[in-house]
Amino acid sequence: MDISTDGEVGDFLRSRRARVRPEEVGLPGHGRRRVPGLRREEVAQLAGVSVDYYIRLEQGRGSSASDAVLDAIGRVLRLDATEQEYLRTVARPAATARRGAAAGPAPQKVRPGLRLLLDLVEKAPAFVLGRRMDVLAWNALGDAVVGFSQMPPEERNMPRQVFLDPRARAFYPDWPAVAAETVAHLRLDAGRHPRDRELATLVGELSLGSADFRRLWADHQVKEKTHGAKRMLHPVAGELVLPYETLTVSGDADQMLVVYTPEPGSPTEERLRLLASWAAAPAV
């Protein structure tokens, strides 16, 4: 099952056309328009391609489109770097599938050196995300904060936790923002791996289980998970304000090391210290 290429390029381009106002690109903004944003004819004109060519692209028949053409369309639609990369992958799905073919359905493994690195990071919660945002490994403090070891292996997946765990909305006080960020990264993964059957299954499961996921998935937002901050309401430690940094693992572009970096001297740092002590205490 293809989850990102079956009509995806058309849906993505239409969603981006809708958010660009004509006056933003030097066109008159007055007059009646059936839909918001730019018309296909206007995008084609501004990008320097024929209307027929652009229509074929929106219909998913632009597999031979050059980088120059896609970049021109991206400039008209004001795509950021992540969105531009995504357009290239979904506009040319055959090439994307060939690049990802080597990965196949092989189990995801975290190499021993990376596991050791996780354990050496004692003062910050840290974990490794793989394909589909599966949680592959974590350190002790990361486990104390999120509780990965208490989850069944098949549920150690961030989208499942955010959308299907009934405790997620209380755990993340800013749940709408967390949910949107999660879907935007998952869709980016889908564009890079259009033949991933496990990802198609996950999207289907989330769509059936969450109306919020269905709505966000239909928005076609894409976003790289590089850095940011999350608030969590931990049942033992209380409120945690955790900036994070995400690093791509050298040698495996499908794995990311996520490290929460509490501000030195902050209440969160103190609460994490207490949480680490509580987690390390022997059971009585």
URWOPE-V85914 format. One record per residue. PSI is psi in degrees with one decimal (* if undefined). BURIAL is 1 if it has 16 or more other C-alpha atoms within 10 Angstrom, else 0. Layout:
# URWOPE-V85914
PSI/BURIAL  PSI/BURIAL
This chain:
# URWOPE-V85914
130.2/0  125.2/1  -18.8/1  -14.4/1  -16.9/1  89.2/0  0.4/0  -41.9/1  -39.4/1  -45.5/1  -41.7/1  -48.0/1  -40.7/1  -40.0/1  -34.1/1  -34.2/1  -38.4/1  -23.2/0  -4.2/0  119.9/1  141.2/1  -41.6/1  -20.4/0  -21.8/0  19.7/1  16.5/0  152.1/0  134.4/0  -2.2/0  172.2/0  162.3/0  136.2/0  134.9/0  -32.2/0  154.8/0  159.5/0  -156.7/1  147.6/1  159.7/1  -39.4/1  -36.6/0  -40.2/1  -45.8/1  -45.8/1  -47.0/0  -29.2/1  -10.6/1  30.4/0  165.4/0  155.6/0  -41.5/1  -40.2/0  -45.8/0  -39.2/1  -42.4/1  -37.3/0  -44.9/1  -24.1/1  3.5/1  19.4/1  31.8/1  36.4/1  -18.4/1  8.1/0  136.1/0  162.8/0  -37.9/0  -43.0/0  -45.8/0  -36.3/1  -38.5/1  -43.3/1  -39.5/1  -38.8/1  -40.9/1  -41.8/1  2.8/1  44.8/1  142.6/1  -179.7/0  -39.7/0  -42.5/0  -36.2/1  -42.9/1  -41.2/1  -41.6/1  -42.6/1  -39.9/1  -41.5/1  -21.7/1  -24.8/1  67.1/1  -32.6/1  -44.6/1  -39.0/0  -43.1/1  -38.3/1  -41.0/0  -32.2/0  -1.2/0  -33.1/0  -27.7/0  -41.1/0  -160.3/0  17.1/0  144.2/0  145.2/0  131.6/0  142.5/0  124.7/0  152.7/0  -37.9/0  -35.4/0  -37.3/0  -40.8/1  -41.5/0  -42.0/0  -45.5/1  -28.4/1  -19.4/0  88.9/0  -27.5/0  0.6/1  135.2/1  134.7/1  150.8/1  167.9/1  127.3/1  141.5/1  -155.2/1  147.4/1  14.6/1  32.4/1  140.8/1  115.5/1  -29.9/1  161.3/1  163.2/1  177.7/1  -41.3/1  -34.5/1  -39.0/1  -39.3/1  -33.2/1  -49.4/1  -26.6/1  38.0/0  -40.1/1  -17.8/0  -7.9/0  143.3/0  145.9/0  -39.7/0  -12.9/0  3.5/1  74.5/1  127.3/1  -44.2/1  -39.4/1  -41.6/1  -43.9/1  -41.2/1  -24.5/1  -15.6/1  118.5/0  -15.5/0  -7.8/0  -40.0/1  -32.1/1  -34.6/0  -37.4/1  98.0/1  -29.4/0  48.1/0  -43.1/1  -40.7/0  -40.6/0  -42.1/1  -44.9/1  -42.1/1  -40.3/1  -46.3/1  -39.1/1  -37.5/1  -37.7/1  -39.3/1  -34.0/1  -41.7/1  -38.4/1  -38.2/1  -33.9/1  -23.6/1  72.0/1  -13.5/1  15.7/1  104.9/1  -35.8/0  -36.6/0  -38.9/1  -40.1/1  -42.5/0  -45.6/0  -40.9/1  -43.2/0  -45.0/0  -36.3/1  -39.8/1  -33.2/0  -12.0/0  117.3/0  -32.3/0  -39.9/0  -44.4/1  -42.5/1  -45.5/0  -37.1/1  -36.2/1  -14.3/0  -18.3/1  35.1/1  141.1/1  138.0/1  133.7/1  139.5/1  90.5/1  -45.3/0  167.3/0  -151.8/0  147.8/0  143.9/1  136.0/1  145.3/1  91.2/1  137.9/1  -20.8/0  -47.8/0  -17.4/1  -153.9/0  131.3/1  127.7/1  110.2/1  100.7/1  155.1/0  154.4/1  137.2/1  125.3/1  128.8/1  134.1/1  123.0/1  130.2/0  -11.1/0  92.2/0  -13.3/0  2.4/1  143.5/1  135.4/1  118.2/1  123.7/1  123.3/1  133.0/1  84.3/1  143.9/1  129.1/0  134.3/0  1.9/0  161.2/0  -34.4/0  -42.0/1  -42.4/1  -41.2/1  -35.2/1  -37.2/1  -43.3/1  -38.3/0  -39.0/1  -40.7/1  -40.4/0  -41.3/0  -30.8/0  -13.0/0  135.8/0  146.3/0  140.7/0  */0
